[in-house]
């Protein structure tokens, strides 16, 4: 299992940490591989958004 962690800091000083488990680049295996990368990051909140300005 690969673990990829992104740390994003916006212009407002809000830091977001995004962790993707089983993140593979290239051809995916035929077994079930779920990459949780939602199009709307506000719906699935694995990011820490408690600092709002």
Secondary structure, DSSP 8 states (H G I E B T S, - for coil): --EEEEEEE-TTS-EEEEEEES---SS--SS-------S-TTTS--S------
